[in-house]
Each structure stands twice: as structure tokens, then as C-alpha cells.
């Protein structure tokens, strides 16, 4: 027997939760095939087979917690799959003239082959596919084949299985505070538990404050409108807002490097590189994949990186390397309609920029003819920072630089 064990996951991650099995008992597994999916504190990981064999036993069930090195399944490298395809139906031999035999005994007519419950049945791929579609148990199918092979026409003669009963409704619990009100108890996923504990820890461990400003996005929206088609044609990716904000953040971090640092005991670790985390909402919770060396990327490369990471996040394809590190984070609540919020620091980072919804508002605009009121696309931005490292004046000036760079985006283009 071959033991399938939970592999080394990542530094500081020693366990996970099985969220689903990708192979059923009796299935053939090839070397490298994914067998199960495990949810860790950060990402979902597929456990693959290091050797080929037939899955004989699942040692763990869905929702079980498993540790690195623990056996979750057994493979038999000498067994045959219960769902192995039978050889293709042989073509009937061509008729040949034969001399009539004298007094040749006539064999008795073949009777349907009997099937033994629990015994592996040999069936053609077409027969197995039809059986799945009709919900027919191959053990109940009779065939006239003398070797007991089941063909598609044998399955076709079987009546369709009765529809499966509807799943039972989720049990309702009684609210302890108000016994007359029904409630539903839902277990939090491992990732949601981790997110909850980290957010609480960040608020308890950091001296977190937030400062706000607003940005006039007229110039950026004009560039996007003017360059939209050409940008997509040349780079095969849309010119969004995130590349502008990423570039603006990098520019501001260069002026205020303590916002690109972290605390280590009594020391400050000031990072001389710019790995910008981009918060992405998924069905399993918020994740923050990282755009590496954002200062060295042009607008198209940033947009492509963010697009690729977002797709991986929403399809559970992120790896630990996608999430590792990060020196500063940007989160965009505006995609969900947020007008203003206070983002929480993504520890051990000391700063996070919150973007919000774009709203048209009347703004006083200074012109050569005097001040006048114009309708402009405005966005509130928020910087949450750790006051243990960053002073209030630095945080305010950081946000002012972000504002100026966004309102004069040609500066960003020239610096790229």
C-alpha cells in the first residue's frame, strides 16, 4: 500500500482542513493526479499522488483537520480500478463459407450472466456513461455476453432510477436569548477563523489611526477614456484604476519610507523594495495576493498581474508564494459601493490605503476667471497606519502626495 500524506505546506502552517475529495474509492490515480483539496489559513492546496495506484481507502473525511505528514489515504499499486474501461467491443468477424458439418451438436442458448453483489463489473465506457446518466447500478444489469461484459444496450433496457430524495433542510437552532426565534448555526471556515483572529490581533497590537482625503479623478478618467481602446489592443488588458493607485502609492512610499516598514522587537525593518498587496474578496473571505516589485512594472504589467492574481484568488489557485510578504496594501471597497471606511492594517505591515466609490459631486474649481462650481468625479481615500512608527504629520503628507499624483497622472506616466 502507498500512503498519501499531507506535504509540507509553508512556513508557520502545520495543518489544514479537508474541504473535498477529488477521487472516489476504487478510482485509478496516476502519478501527479490531485486526490484531495485542503484549506489552510491562507490558501487551498491540492494534495497529489506521488505514485500511481487505485484509491483503496480514505483515512480522513471532509471537514477533518489534518497535520503535515499525516496519512489521509491509501493507494494500492497492484490493484485494478473499479472503473477501468473495458476493451472496445470487438468487431464481428467476416463470414466465411464453411462446409456443413454432419451431426454437429447445437450448444444451448446463452443465459444472462449472473452478477455477484460487490464484485467488480466489466463494462464498456459507453455503458458506464449511460449508467451514470440514468442512475443505474451496474450490479443490477444483466447481459447476454458469455464473459459478463456489460454493453450500452444492456443498460438502455434498464428503467431509470428513481430521483434521489431532496436533501434534508438544515437544522434550525433555538436562539438562547430569545427561545421563540429560530436561528441557523454555521461553522466558520478555517480561513474565516484566521481572518477574524488576525484582524482582532491587528487592532490590539497596533496603535492604529486613520486619516482621510479626497481625490478628483477627472484627469485619470480622461486618460482612460482616451487610451482605452489602444491600451487593450496593445496589451490585451484593460487600463483600470488600480495601476494608477499602485504607482501613486509607490511614489508616496519613496517619500515616506517608514510606511514601507515593519516592527521587529525594538528594531524597525525598512524595506527597500515595493511589493504591493492587493486585497481581493472571494467566497471564502478576503485574501491579499502581492504584486512584486511594483516600482519596476509599467501600467500594463501591473494591470495584468492584478488580473491574474484576482482570477487565481477566485478559483482557489493561489499559492503561498502569491501571498507571501507584501510591504503595503491597497484595498478597494468602492467595488462594492462603499463611500467611506476605515481599513484595518494587514500586519505586520504598518500602512494600508483604502479606495472607495467614485461619486460625482459639486466641487469649487479655481480658474483664471475666478472660482466656479463644477461637477467632478470624486473619491474619498483613507490611510490607516500604525502610530507606533508613523507620526500623524507623515501620514497626512503621505496621503497628500497620493492625491497629487492621482490628480496629475502624467507625472506617474513619466516616472514609469
Order of alpha helices (4+ residues) and beta strands (2+ residues): beta-beta-beta-beta-beta-beta-beta-beta-alpha-alpha-beta-beta-alpha-beta-alpha-alpha-beta-beta-beta-beta-alpha-alpha-beta-beta-beta-beta-alpha-alpha
